[in-house]
Amino acid sequence: MLNRKNKINDEVRYPQVRVIGEGESQIMSSRDAYQLAKSQNLDLILVNENQNPPIVRIADYQKFLYLQEKSEKERSKNTKFEIKEIQLSCDIAENDLKTKANHAIRFLQKGDRVKVVLALIGRQKSTPQRGENTMLNFEERISDIASPESAIKYDGNRWIAIYKRK
């Protein structure tokens, strides 16, 4: 058996299935539904096996996949998100770091992505590991809801990381 999303034709084996079509649906055995699809030179496609009875569609499988892929692309195109930026410093207090982490969590829950920037200023440039430790501490605070989209990286005099919701 090939690795497919949906079971098709004789792979669909249930005592009864709901056959959906253009504006109508009927309940019949999966064997009868397969014979009906065969007589129309189409495929019997299992759409939802979690329903009672399972739902099948009679259609051309390649066209079905094409339409499914097209609707998925359209759905993903409509998904809007912003990248919110949070700025940190090496000398940030614990409470301030906690507050910034809570802001990041709120942004992530809304579906936005969060870009965390820690700029090193003056003498801080001589110890960039302090900035990395602050970034790791921040990441640890939001790790239950966020996953890094890009790893923490040092770019010039700034530490940058981007997070998305898990």
DSSP file (Angstrom, degrees, kcal/mol; ACC not computed):
  #  RESIDUE AA STRUCTURE BP1 BP2  ACC     N-H-->O    O-->H-N    N-H-->O    O-->H-N    TCO  KAPPA ALPHA  PHI   PSI    X-CA   Y-CA   Z-CA
    1    1 A M              0   0    0      0, 0.0     2,-0.1     0, 0.0     0, 0.0   0.000 360.0 360.0 360.0 135.1    0.0    0.0    0.0
    2    2 A L        -     0   0    0      1,-0.1     2,-1.3     0, 0.0     0, 0.0  -0.338 360.0-101.4 -73.7 159.7    1.3    3.4   -0.9
    3    3 A N        +     0   0    0     -2,-0.1     2,-0.3     2,-0.0    -1,-0.1  -0.703  61.5 157.8 -85.8  95.4    1.7    6.1    1.8
    4    4 A R        -     0   0    0     -2,-1.3     3,-0.0     1,-0.1     4,-0.0  -0.804  50.1-131.1-118.4 158.7   -1.5    8.2    1.1
    5    5 A K  S    S+     0   0    0     -2,-0.3     2,-0.3     1,-0.1    -1,-0.1   0.905  94.0  37.2 -69.4 -42.6   -3.4   10.7    3.2
    6    6 A N  S    S-     0   0    0     -3,-0.1     2,-0.3    42,-0.0    41,-0.1  -0.825  81.2-121.3-115.6 148.3   -6.7    9.0    2.3
    7    7 A K        -     0   0    0     -2,-0.3    39,-2.8    39,-0.3     2,-0.3  -0.658  37.6-164.9 -79.3 143.5   -7.8    5.5    1.8
    8    8 A I  B >   -A   45   0A   0     -2,-0.3     3,-2.2    37,-0.2    37,-0.2  -0.931  38.1 -24.5-132.8 158.5   -9.3    4.9   -1.7
    9    9 A N  G >  S+     0   0    0     35,-2.5     3,-1.6    -2,-0.3    25,-0.1  -0.152 128.9   7.1  49.4-120.1  -11.3    2.4   -3.6
   10   10 A D  G 3  S+     0   0    0      1,-0.3    -1,-0.3    24,-0.1    -3,-0.0   0.517 118.6  73.8 -76.7  -1.9  -11.1   -1.2   -2.2
   11   11 A E  G <  S+     0   0    0     -3,-2.2     2,-0.8     1,-0.0    -1,-0.3   0.693  78.3  86.8 -76.3 -18.9   -9.1    0.1    0.9
   12   12 A V    <   +     0   0    0     -3,-1.6     2,-0.5    32,-0.2    22,-0.1  -0.734  56.8 166.0 -85.1 109.2  -12.3    1.5    2.2
   13   13 A R        +     0   0    0     -2,-0.8     3,-0.1     3,-0.0    -3,-0.0  -0.864  12.5 132.3-132.7  99.1  -14.0   -1.3    4.1
   14   14 A Y        -     0   0    0     -2,-0.5    16,-1.5     1,-0.1    17,-0.3  -0.975  59.9-121.6-140.0 152.1  -16.8   -0.5    6.4
   15   15 A P  S    S+     0   0    0      0, 0.0     2,-0.3     0, 0.0    16,-0.1   0.916 100.6  10.0 -60.6 -41.4  -20.3   -2.1    6.9
   16   16 A Q        -     0   0    0     13,-0.2     2,-0.3    14,-0.1    13,-0.3  -0.996  68.1-177.4-139.7 145.5  -21.9    1.3    6.0
   17   17 A V  E     -B   28   0A   0     11,-3.2    11,-2.3    -2,-0.3     2,-0.7  -0.959  28.5-122.7-135.8 155.2  -20.6    4.6    4.7
   18   18 A R  E     -Bc  27  55A   0     36,-3.1    38,-2.8    -2,-0.3     2,-0.7  -0.897  26.3-153.7 -99.0 115.7  -22.1    8.0    4.0
   19   19 A V  E     -Bc  26  56A   0      7,-3.4     7,-2.0    -2,-0.7     2,-0.4  -0.801  11.1-162.8 -92.1 117.9  -21.5    8.9    0.4
   20   20 A I  E     +Bc  25  57A   0     36,-2.7    38,-0.8    -2,-0.7     5,-0.2  -0.813  20.4 150.0-103.8 144.1  -21.5   12.6   -0.1
   21   21 A G        -     0   0    0      3,-2.7     2,-1.5    -2,-0.4     3,-0.1  -0.593  58.2 -23.2-144.5-154.6  -21.9   14.2   -3.5
   22   22 A E  S    S-     0   0    0      1,-0.3     3,-0.1    -2,-0.2    -2,-0.0  -0.493 124.7 -36.4 -70.5  93.0  -23.2   17.4   -5.1
   23   23 A G  S    S+     0   0    0     -2,-1.5     2,-0.3     1,-0.2    -1,-0.3   0.461 125.2  84.0  75.3   1.2  -25.7   18.5   -2.5
   24   24 A E        -     0   0    0     -3,-0.1    -3,-2.7     2,-0.0     2,-0.3  -0.935  51.5-169.4-134.7 157.5  -26.8   15.0   -1.5
   25   25 A S  E     -B   20   0A   0     -2,-0.3     2,-0.3    -5,-0.2    -5,-0.2  -0.996   5.9-178.5-145.0 145.9  -25.7   12.2    0.8
   26   26 A Q  E     -B   19   0A   0     -7,-2.0    -7,-3.4    -2,-0.3     2,-0.5  -0.979  23.3-126.4-142.8 154.5  -26.8    8.7    1.1
   27   27 A I  E     +B   18   0A   0     -2,-0.3     2,-0.3    -9,-0.2    -9,-0.2  -0.880  43.5 138.9-106.3 130.6  -25.8    5.7    3.3
   28   28 A M  E     -B   17   0A   0    -11,-2.3   -11,-3.2    -2,-0.5     2,-0.1  -0.932  55.4 -73.2-154.8 174.6  -24.8    2.4    1.7
   29   29 A S     >  -     0   0    0     -2,-0.3     4,-2.3   -13,-0.3   -13,-0.2  -0.410  41.4-119.8 -73.6 155.3  -22.3   -0.4    2.2
   30   30 A S  H  > S+     0   0    0    -16,-1.5     4,-2.3     1,-0.2     5,-0.1   0.835 114.2  56.6 -66.9 -30.7  -18.7    0.4    1.2
   31   31 A R  H  > S+     0   0    0    -17,-0.3     4,-2.1     2,-0.2    -1,-0.2   0.925 109.3  45.1 -64.9 -44.1  -18.8   -2.4   -1.4
   32   32 A D  H  > S+     0   0    0      2,-0.2     4,-2.3     1,-0.2    -2,-0.2   0.889 112.6  51.5 -65.9 -38.9  -21.9   -0.8   -3.1
   33   33 A A  H  X S+     0   0    0     -4,-2.3     4,-2.3     2,-0.2    -2,-0.2   0.895 109.6  50.0 -65.0 -39.1  -20.3    2.6   -2.9
   34   34 A Y  H  X S+     0   0    0     -4,-2.3     4,-2.6     2,-0.2    -2,-0.2   0.908 110.5  49.5 -65.7 -41.4  -17.1    1.2   -4.5
   35   35 A Q  H  X S+     0   0    0     -4,-2.1     4,-2.2     2,-0.2    -2,-0.2   0.892 110.7  50.9 -63.8 -38.9  -19.2   -0.4   -7.3
   36   36 A L  H  X S+     0   0    0     -4,-2.3     4,-1.0     2,-0.2    -2,-0.2   0.916 111.9  46.4 -63.8 -43.4  -21.0    2.9   -7.9
   37   37 A A  H  <>S+     0   0    0     -4,-2.3     5,-2.8     1,-0.2     3,-0.4   0.903 111.8  51.6 -65.0 -41.0  -17.6    4.8   -8.1
   38   38 A K  H ><5S+     0   0    0     -4,-2.6     3,-1.5     1,-0.2    -2,-0.2   0.889 105.5  54.9 -62.8 -39.9  -16.2    2.1  -10.5
   39   39 A S  H 3<5S+     0   0    0     -4,-2.2    -1,-0.2     1,-0.3    -2,-0.2   0.774 110.6  46.0 -66.2 -24.9  -19.3    2.4  -12.8
   40   40 A Q  T 3<5S-     0   0    0     -4,-1.0    -1,-0.3    -3,-0.4    -2,-0.2   0.333 114.3-117.3 -96.5   6.3  -18.6    6.1  -13.1
   41   41 A N  T < 5S+     0   0    0     -3,-1.5     2,-0.2     1,-0.2    -3,-0.2   0.872  78.1 116.9  56.9  40.2  -14.9    5.6  -13.7
   42   42 A L      < -     0   0    0     -5,-2.8     2,-0.3    -6,-0.1    -1,-0.2  -0.696  64.9-103.5-125.3 178.9  -14.1    7.5  -10.5
   43   43 A D  E     - D   0  59A   0     16,-2.4    16,-2.3    -2,-0.2     2,-0.6  -0.784  17.6-130.2-107.6 150.7  -12.5    6.7   -7.1
   44   44 A L  E     - D   0  58A   0     -2,-0.3   -35,-2.5    14,-0.2     2,-0.5  -0.906  32.5-167.5 -96.3 116.9  -14.1    6.1   -3.7
   45   45 A I  E     -AD   8  57A   0     12,-3.1    12,-2.5    -2,-0.6     2,-0.6  -0.924  19.8-134.9-115.9 125.2  -12.2    8.4   -1.3
   46   46 A L  E     + D   0  56A   0    -39,-2.8   -39,-0.3    -2,-0.5    10,-0.3  -0.685  28.3 173.1 -76.9 116.9  -12.4    8.1    2.5
   47   47 A V  E     +     0   0A   0      8,-2.5     2,-0.3    -2,-0.6     9,-0.2   0.872  68.1   5.4 -93.6 -45.2  -12.8   11.7    3.7
   48   48 A N  E     + D   0  55A   0      7,-1.7     7,-2.7     1,-0.1     3,-0.5  -0.878  51.5 177.3-147.7 109.1  -13.5   11.2    7.4
   49   49 A E  S    S+     0   0    0     -2,-0.3    -1,-0.1     5,-0.2     7,-0.0   0.534  76.2  73.5 -88.8  -4.8  -13.4    7.9    9.2
   50   50 A N  S    S+     0   0    0      3,-0.1    -1,-0.2     5,-0.1     2,-0.1   0.601  81.2  86.4 -84.1 -11.4  -14.1    9.3   12.6
   51   51 A Q  S    S-     0   0    0     -3,-0.5    -3,-0.0     4,-0.1     4,-0.0  -0.392  91.0 -97.7 -81.7 164.9  -17.7   10.0   11.8
   52   52 A N  S    S+     0   0    0      1,-0.3   -35,-0.1    -2,-0.1    -2,-0.1  -0.941 117.9  20.5-123.0 108.7  -20.4    7.4   12.3
   53   53 A P  S    S-     0   0    0      0, 0.0    -1,-0.3     0, 0.0   -36,-0.2   0.638 112.0-110.9 -75.1 161.3  -20.8    6.1    9.6
   54   54 A P        -     0   0    0      0, 0.0   -36,-3.1     0, 0.0     2,-0.5  -0.220  31.3-120.2 -58.4 149.0  -17.5    7.1    7.9
   55   55 A I  E     +cD  18  48A   0     -7,-2.7    -8,-2.5   -38,-0.2    -7,-1.7  -0.801  33.5 177.6 -99.8 130.9  -17.8    9.7    5.2
   56   56 A V  E     -cD  19  46A   0    -38,-2.8   -36,-2.7    -2,-0.5     2,-0.4  -0.887  13.9-151.2-126.6 159.7  -16.6    8.9    1.6
   57   57 A R  E     -cD  20  45A   0    -12,-2.5   -12,-3.1    -2,-0.3     2,-0.7  -0.984  12.2-138.1-131.2 141.9  -16.7   10.9   -1.6
   58   58 A I  E     + D   0  44A   0    -38,-0.8     2,-0.3    -2,-0.4   -14,-0.2  -0.896  55.6 113.6-100.2 113.1  -16.9    9.7   -5.2
   59   59 A A  E    S- D   0  43A   0    -16,-2.3   -16,-2.4    -2,-0.7     2,-0.5  -0.962  75.1 -71.4-163.4 171.8  -14.5   11.7   -7.3
   60   60 A D     >  -     0   0    0     -2,-0.3     4,-2.5   -18,-0.2     5,-0.2  -0.692  42.9-144.1 -75.2 123.8  -11.3   11.6   -9.3
   61   61 A Y  H  > S+     0   0    0     -2,-0.5     4,-2.5     1,-0.2     5,-0.2   0.875  96.5  50.5 -63.1 -40.2   -8.5   11.1   -6.7
   62   62 A Q  H  > S+     0   0    0      2,-0.2     4,-2.2     1,-0.2    -1,-0.2   0.907 113.1  46.3 -64.9 -40.6   -5.9   13.3   -8.5
   63   63 A K  H  > S+     0   0    0      2,-0.2     4,-2.7     1,-0.2     5,-0.2   0.891 110.7  54.0 -66.6 -39.1   -8.4   16.1   -8.9
   64   64 A F  H  X S+     0   0    0     -4,-2.5     4,-2.2     2,-0.2    -2,-0.2   0.924 110.1  46.4 -59.4 -46.3   -9.4   15.7   -5.2
   65   65 A L  H  X S+     0   0    0     -4,-2.5     4,-2.6     2,-0.2     5,-0.2   0.902 111.8  51.7 -63.3 -41.4   -5.7   16.0   -4.2
   66   66 A Y  H  X S+     0   0    0     -4,-2.2     4,-2.4     1,-0.2    -2,-0.2   0.932 111.9  45.3 -61.6 -46.8   -5.3   19.1   -6.4
   67   67 A L  H  X S+     0   0    0     -4,-2.7     4,-2.3     2,-0.2    -1,-0.2   0.873 112.9  51.3 -66.0 -36.6   -8.3   20.8   -4.9
   68   68 A Q  H  X S+     0   0    0     -4,-2.2     4,-2.0    -5,-0.2    -2,-0.2   0.920 112.0  46.3 -65.5 -43.7   -7.3   19.9   -1.4
   69   69 A E  H  X S+     0   0    0     -4,-2.6     4,-2.3     2,-0.2    -2,-0.2   0.887 112.0  51.7 -64.9 -40.0   -3.7   21.3   -2.0
   70   70 A K  H  X S+     0   0    0     -4,-2.4     4,-2.1     1,-0.2    -2,-0.2   0.913 110.9  46.6 -64.2 -43.7   -5.2   24.5   -3.6
   71   71 A S  H  X S+     0   0    0     -4,-2.3     4,-2.4     2,-0.2    -1,-0.2   0.864 110.7  53.6 -68.3 -34.2   -7.5   25.1   -0.6
   72   72 A E  H  X S+     0   0    0     -4,-2.0     4,-2.4     2,-0.2    -2,-0.2   0.911 109.3  48.2 -65.2 -42.3   -4.6   24.5    1.8
   73   73 A K  H  X S+     0   0    0     -4,-2.3     4,-1.9     2,-0.2    -2,-0.2   0.909 112.1  49.4 -63.0 -41.9   -2.5   27.1    0.0
   74   74 A E  H  X S+     0   0    0     -4,-2.1     4,-1.4     2,-0.2    -2,-0.2   0.900 111.3  49.5 -64.0 -41.0   -5.3   29.6    0.1
   75   75 A R  H  < S+     0   0    0     -4,-2.4     4,-0.5     1,-0.2    -2,-0.2   0.905 112.3  46.8 -65.1 -41.9   -5.8   28.9    3.8
   76   76 A S  H >< S+     0   0    0     -4,-2.4     3,-0.5     1,-0.2    -1,-0.2   0.804 107.7  57.5 -72.1 -27.3   -2.2   29.4    4.6
   77   77 A K  H 3< S+     0   0    0     -4,-1.9    -1,-0.2     1,-0.2    -2,-0.2   0.852 104.8  51.8 -67.8 -34.0   -2.1   32.6    2.4
   78   78 A N  T 3< S+     0   0    0     -4,-1.4     2,-0.8    -5,-0.1    -1,-0.2   0.577  82.4 105.5 -80.7  -9.2   -4.8   34.1    4.6
   79   79 A T    <   -     0   0    0     -3,-0.5     2,-0.4    -4,-0.5    -3,-0.0  -0.623  57.4-165.2 -76.2 111.1   -3.0   33.4    7.8
   80   80 A K        +     0   0    0     -2,-0.8     2,-0.3    32,-0.0    -2,-0.1  -0.797  15.1 163.7 -99.9 137.9   -1.7   36.8    8.9
   81   81 A F        -     0   0    0     -2,-0.4     2,-0.3    31,-0.0    31,-0.1  -0.988  21.2-146.9-147.4 155.0    1.0   37.2   11.6
   82   82 A E        -     0   0    0     -2,-0.3    31,-3.0    31,-0.0     2,-0.7  -0.787  18.6-123.7-115.0 161.7    3.2   39.9   12.6
   83   83 A I  E     -e  113   0B   0     -2,-0.3     2,-0.4    29,-0.2    31,-0.2  -0.935  27.8-160.2-105.8 113.4    6.7   39.8   14.0
   84   84 A K  E     -e  114   0B   0     29,-3.2    31,-3.7    -2,-0.7     2,-0.5  -0.733   9.0-141.5 -91.5 140.4    6.7   41.6   17.4
   85   85 A E  E     -e  115   0B   0     -2,-0.4     2,-0.4    29,-0.2    31,-0.2  -0.878  14.7-171.1-109.4 134.3   10.1   42.8   18.6
   86   86 A I  E     -e  116   0B   0     29,-2.9    31,-2.8    -2,-0.5     2,-0.5  -0.988  11.8-151.6-121.8 129.3   11.2   42.7   22.3
   87   87 A Q  E     +e  117   0B   0     -2,-0.4     2,-0.2    29,-0.2    31,-0.2  -0.861  16.0 179.6-106.2 133.9   14.4   44.5   23.3
   88   88 A L  E     -e  118   0B   0     29,-3.0    31,-0.9    -2,-0.5     2,-0.3  -0.736  12.7-150.3-119.7 169.9   16.5   43.3   26.2
   89   89 A S    >   -     0   0    0     -2,-0.2     3,-1.3    29,-0.2    31,-0.1  -0.940  28.9-113.9-135.7 163.1   19.8   44.5   27.8
   90   90 A C  T 3  S+     0   0    0     29,-0.4    -1,-0.1    -2,-0.3    30,-0.1   0.859 114.9  51.2 -62.5 -35.3   22.5   42.6   29.6
   91   91 A D  T 3  S+     0   0    0     -3,-0.0    -1,-0.3     2,-0.0     2,-0.1   0.060  78.0 142.3 -94.7  25.4   21.7   44.4   32.9
   92   92 A I    <   -     0   0    0     -3,-1.3     2,-0.1     1,-0.1    -4,-0.0  -0.435  51.1-120.6 -70.9 138.7   18.0   43.7   32.9
   93   93 A A     >  -     0   0    0     -2,-0.1     4,-2.5     1,-0.1     5,-0.2  -0.370  22.1-111.6 -75.5 158.0   16.5   43.0   36.3
   94   94 A E  H  > S+     0   0    0      1,-0.2     4,-2.4     2,-0.2     5,-0.2   0.906 117.6  49.5 -58.1 -44.7   14.7   39.7   37.0
   95   95 A N  H  > S+     0   0    0      1,-0.2     4,-2.3     2,-0.2    -1,-0.2   0.891 111.3  49.2 -64.3 -38.3   11.3   41.3   37.3
   96   96 A D  H  > S+     0   0    0      2,-0.2     4,-2.5     1,-0.2    -1,-0.2   0.895 110.9  50.0 -67.2 -38.9   11.8   43.2   34.1
   97   97 A L  H  X S+     0   0    0     -4,-2.5     4,-2.3     2,-0.2    -2,-0.2   0.898 110.5  50.5 -64.4 -39.8   12.8   40.0   32.3
   98   98 A K  H  X S+     0   0    0     -4,-2.4     4,-2.2     2,-0.2    -2,-0.2   0.910 110.6  49.2 -62.8 -43.2    9.8   38.3   33.7
   99   99 A T  H  X S+     0   0    0     -4,-2.3     4,-2.1     2,-0.2    -2,-0.2   0.918 111.4  48.5 -63.2 -44.7    7.5   41.1   32.4
  100  100 A K  H  X S+     0   0    0     -4,-2.5     4,-2.3     1,-0.2    -1,-0.2   0.882 110.5  52.0 -64.1 -37.8    9.1   41.0   28.9
  101  101 A A  H  X S+     0   0    0     -4,-2.3     4,-2.5     2,-0.2    -1,-0.2   0.894 108.1  51.4 -64.8 -39.6    8.7   37.2   28.9
  102  102 A N  H  X S+     0   0    0     -4,-2.2     4,-2.1     2,-0.2    -2,-0.2   0.886 109.1  50.7 -64.5 -38.2    5.0   37.6   29.7
  103  103 A H  H  X S+     0   0    0     -4,-2.1     4,-2.4     2,-0.2    -2,-0.2   0.927 110.3  49.7 -62.6 -44.5    4.6   40.1   26.9
  104  104 A A  H  X S+     0   0    0     -4,-2.3     4,-2.7     1,-0.2    -2,-0.2   0.910 109.5  51.1 -61.2 -42.5    6.2   37.6   24.5
  105  105 A I  H  X S+     0   0    0     -4,-2.5     4,-2.3     1,-0.2    -1,-0.2   0.903 109.3  50.8 -62.1 -41.6    3.9   34.9   25.7
  106  106 A R  H  X S+     0   0    0     -4,-2.1     4,-1.2     2,-0.2    -1,-0.2   0.919 111.5  47.8 -62.1 -44.0    0.9   37.1   25.1
  107  107 A F  H  <>S+     0   0    0     -4,-2.4     5,-2.0     1,-0.2     4,-0.5   0.917 111.9  49.9 -62.0 -43.9    2.1   37.9   21.5
  108  108 A L  H ><5S+     0   0    0     -4,-2.7     3,-1.2     1,-0.2    -1,-0.2   0.876 106.2  55.3 -64.6 -37.7    2.7   34.2   20.8
  109  109 A Q  H 3<5S+     0   0    0     -4,-2.3    -1,-0.2     1,-0.3    -2,-0.2   0.804 103.5  55.8 -66.2 -28.1   -0.7   33.3   22.1
  110  110 A K  T 3<5S-     0   0    0     -4,-1.2    -1,-0.3    -3,-0.3    -2,-0.2   0.619 125.0-105.0 -76.1 -12.4   -2.2   35.8   19.6
  111  111 A G  T < 5S+     0   0    0     -3,-1.2    -3,-0.2    -4,-0.5    -2,-0.1   0.449  78.1 130.5 102.6   1.6   -0.4   33.9   16.8
  112  112 A D      < -     0   0    0     -5,-2.0    -1,-0.3   -31,-0.1     2,-0.3  -0.409  55.8-121.1 -82.8 163.8    2.4   36.5   16.2
  113  113 A R  E     -e   83   0B   0    -31,-3.0   -29,-3.2    51,-0.1     2,-0.5  -0.736  22.6-138.0 -99.3 156.3    6.1   35.7   16.1
  114  114 A V  E     -eF  84 163B   0     49,-2.3    49,-3.0    -2,-0.3     2,-0.6  -0.964   9.9-162.7-123.3 127.4    8.5   37.3   18.5
  115  115 A K  E     -eF  85 162B   0    -31,-3.7   -29,-2.9    -2,-0.5     2,-0.5  -0.938  11.5-159.3-106.9 121.9   11.9   38.7   17.6
  116  116 A V  E     -eF  86 161B   0     45,-3.2    45,-1.8    -2,-0.6     2,-0.4  -0.893   9.7-174.2-106.4 127.4   14.1   39.2   20.7
  117  117 A V  E     -eF  87 160B   0    -31,-2.8   -29,-3.0    -2,-0.5     2,-0.5  -0.976  11.0-173.9-124.4 131.6   17.0   41.6   20.3
  118  118 A L  E     -eF  88 159B   0     41,-2.5    41,-2.6    -2,-0.4     2,-0.4  -0.945  13.7-159.8-125.0 108.8   19.7   42.3   22.9
  119  119 A A  E     - F   0 158B   0    -31,-0.9     2,-0.5    -2,-0.5   -29,-0.4  -0.724   9.8-140.3 -91.8 135.4   22.1   45.1   21.9
  120  120 A L        -     0   0    0     37,-3.2     2,-0.4    -2,-0.4   -31,-0.0  -0.831  22.2-168.2 -95.2 127.9   25.5   45.3   23.6
  121  121 A I    >   -     0   0    0     -2,-0.5     3,-1.9     0, 0.0     2,-0.1  -0.942  45.8 -37.6-121.9 136.7   26.5   48.9   24.4
  122  122 A G  G >  S+     0   0    0     -2,-0.4     3,-1.5     1,-0.3     4,-0.2  -0.291 130.1   5.9  60.5-125.2   29.9   50.2   25.4
  123  123 A R  G >  S+     0   0    0      1,-0.3     3,-1.4     2,-0.2     4,-0.4   0.650 116.4  78.2 -69.5 -15.2   31.8   47.9   27.8
  124  124 A Q  G X  S+     0   0    0     -3,-1.9     3,-1.3     1,-0.3    -1,-0.3   0.777  80.5  70.7 -62.7 -24.4   29.2   45.2   27.4
  125  125 A K  G <  S+     0   0    0     -3,-1.5    -1,-0.3     1,-0.3    -2,-0.2   0.754  88.5  62.2 -64.4 -24.1   30.8   44.4   24.0
  126  126 A S  G <  S+     0   0    0     -3,-1.4    -1,-0.3     1,-0.3    -2,-0.2   0.695 109.9  39.5 -77.0 -17.4   33.8   43.0   25.8
  127  127 A T    X>  +     0   0    0     -3,-1.3     3,-1.4    -4,-0.4     4,-0.6  -0.594  63.1 161.5-129.3  72.1   31.7   40.3   27.5
  128  128 A P  H 3>  +     0   0    0      0, 0.0     4,-1.8     0, 0.0     3,-0.3   0.727  67.7  74.1 -65.9 -19.4   29.2   39.0   24.9
  129  129 A Q  H 3> S+     0   0    0      1,-0.2     4,-2.4     2,-0.2     5,-0.1   0.792  88.3  60.9 -65.3 -25.8   28.6   35.8   26.9
  130  130 A R  H <> S+     0   0    0     -3,-1.4     4,-1.9     2,-0.2    -1,-0.2   0.907 105.2  48.2 -64.5 -39.9   26.6   37.9   29.5
  131  131 A G  H  X S+     0   0    0     -4,-0.6     4,-2.3    -3,-0.3    -2,-0.2   0.901 110.2  51.0 -65.2 -40.7   24.2   38.8   26.7
  132  132 A E  H  X S+     0   0    0     -4,-1.8     4,-2.6     1,-0.2    -2,-0.2   0.903 108.3  52.4 -64.1 -40.1   23.9   35.2   25.6
  133  133 A N  H  X S+     0   0    0     -4,-2.4     4,-2.3     1,-0.2    -1,-0.2   0.902 109.3  49.4 -62.5 -40.3   23.1   34.1   29.2
  134  134 A T  H  X S+     0   0    0     -4,-1.9     4,-2.3     2,-0.2    -1,-0.2   0.914 111.4  49.3 -64.0 -42.5   20.3   36.7   29.3
  135  135 A M  H  X S+     0   0    0     -4,-2.3     4,-2.6     2,-0.2    -2,-0.2   0.903 111.5  48.8 -63.7 -41.4   18.9   35.4   26.0
  136  136 A L  H  X S+     0   0    0     -4,-2.6     4,-2.2     2,-0.2    -1,-0.2   0.886 110.4  51.3 -65.7 -38.4   19.1   31.8   27.2
  137  137 A N  H  X S+     0   0    0     -4,-2.3     4,-1.6     2,-0.2    -2,-0.2   0.913 111.3  47.9 -62.8 -43.2   17.3   32.8   30.4
  138  138 A F  H  X S+     0   0    0     -4,-2.3     4,-1.3     1,-0.2    -2,-0.2   0.920 110.9  50.9 -63.4 -44.3   14.6   34.6   28.4
  139  139 A E  H  X S+     0   0    0     -4,-2.6     4,-0.6     1,-0.2     3,-0.2   0.883 107.2  54.2 -61.7 -38.9   14.2   31.5   26.1
  140  140 A E  H >< S+     0   0    0     -4,-2.2     3,-0.6     1,-0.2     4,-0.3   0.870 105.2  54.3 -62.8 -37.3   13.9   29.3   29.2
  141  141 A R  H 3< S+     0   0    0     -4,-1.6     3,-0.3     1,-0.2    -1,-0.2   0.815 117.8  34.0 -68.3 -31.0   11.0   31.4   30.5
  142  142 A I  H >X S+     0   0    0     -4,-1.3     4,-2.3    -3,-0.2     3,-1.4   0.343  87.3 104.5-105.4   6.9    9.0   31.1   27.3
  143  143 A S  T << S+     0   0    0     -4,-0.6    -1,-0.2    -3,-0.6    -2,-0.1   0.734  70.2  64.5 -64.5 -23.8   10.0   27.6   26.3
  144  144 A D  T 34 S+     0   0    0     -4,-0.3    -1,-0.3    -3,-0.3    -2,-0.1   0.765 120.4  20.4 -72.6 -22.2    6.7   26.0   27.4
  145  145 A I  T <4 S+     0   0    0     -3,-1.4    21,-2.5     1,-0.1     2,-0.3   0.606 120.5  59.6-115.6 -19.7    4.8   28.0   24.7
  146  146 A A  E  <  -G  165   0B   0     -4,-2.3    19,-0.2    19,-0.2    -1,-0.1  -0.819  52.6-164.4-119.0 151.6    7.5   28.9   22.2
  147  147 A S  E     -G  164   0B   0     17,-3.0    17,-2.6    -2,-0.3     2,-0.3  -0.984  37.1-102.9-126.8 144.3    9.9   27.1   20.0
  148  148 A P  E     -G  163   0B   0      0, 0.0    15,-0.3     0, 0.0     3,-0.2  -0.475  25.7-171.7 -70.6 127.8   12.9   28.9   18.3
  149  149 A E  E    S+     0   0B   0     13,-2.8     2,-0.4     1,-0.4    14,-0.2   0.835  85.0  16.4 -82.2 -37.5   12.4   29.6   14.7
  150  150 A S  E    S-G  162   0B   0     12,-1.6    12,-1.0    -3,-0.1    -1,-0.4  -0.997  93.6-111.7-132.7 141.4   16.0   30.7   14.4
  151  151 A A  E     -     0   0B   0     -2,-0.4     2,-0.3    -3,-0.2     9,-0.1  -0.177  45.8 -82.7 -66.6 161.4   18.6   29.9   17.0
  152  152 A I  E     -     0   0B   0      9,-0.1     2,-0.4     7,-0.1     9,-0.2  -0.494  59.9-179.0 -64.5 125.2   20.2   32.6   19.1
  153  153 A K  E     -G  160   0B   0      7,-2.5     7,-2.5    -2,-0.3     2,-0.6  -0.964  29.6-127.9-133.8 151.2   22.9   34.2   17.0
  154  154 A Y  E     +G  159   0B   0     -2,-0.4     2,-0.5     5,-0.2     5,-0.2  -0.854  29.0 178.1 -97.6 118.3   25.4   37.0   17.5
  155  155 A D  E >   -G  158   0B   0      3,-3.4     3,-1.4    -2,-0.6     2,-0.6  -0.922  60.6 -51.7-127.3 104.7   25.2   39.5   14.8
  156  156 A G  T 3  S-     0   0    0     -2,-0.5    -2,-0.0     1,-0.2     0, 0.0  -0.572 123.1 -21.1  69.6-115.7   27.6   42.5   15.1
  157  157 A N  T 3  S+     0   0    0     -2,-0.6   -37,-3.2    -3,-0.0     2,-0.4  -0.019 124.5  84.5-113.6  27.4   27.0   43.8   18.6
  158  158 A R  E <   -FG 119 155B   0     -3,-1.4    -3,-3.4   -39,-0.2     2,-0.5  -0.977  63.8-143.5-134.2 144.1   23.5   42.2   18.9
  159  159 A W  E     -FG 118 154B   0    -41,-2.6   -41,-2.5    -2,-0.4     2,-0.4  -0.905  29.1-173.6 -98.6 132.5   22.1   38.9   20.0
  160  160 A I  E     +FG 117 153B   0     -7,-2.5    -7,-2.5    -2,-0.5     2,-0.3  -0.984  13.2 165.4-133.1 139.3   19.0   38.0   17.9
  161  161 A A  E     -F  116   0B   0    -45,-1.8   -45,-3.2    -2,-0.4     2,-0.4  -0.986  19.0-151.9-148.1 146.7   16.5   35.2   18.2
  162  162 A I  E     -FG 115 150B   0    -12,-1.0   -13,-2.8    -2,-0.3   -12,-1.6  -0.976  15.0-167.1-121.7 135.1   13.0   34.6   16.6
  163  163 A Y  E     -FG 114 148B   0    -49,-3.0   -49,-2.3    -2,-0.4     2,-0.3  -0.908   6.1-171.1-123.5 148.2   10.4   32.5   18.3
  164  164 A K  E     - G   0 147B   0    -17,-2.6   -17,-3.0    -2,-0.3     2,-0.1  -0.898  37.8 -87.8-129.7 163.0    7.1   31.0   17.1
  165  165 A R  E       G   0 146B   0     -2,-0.3   -19,-0.2   -19,-0.2   -20,-0.1  -0.441 360.0 360.0 -71.9 142.4    4.3   29.3   19.0
  166  166 A K              0   0    0    -21,-2.5    -1,-0.1    -2,-0.1   -20,-0.1   0.492 360.0 360.0 -65.9 360.0    4.6   25.5   19.4
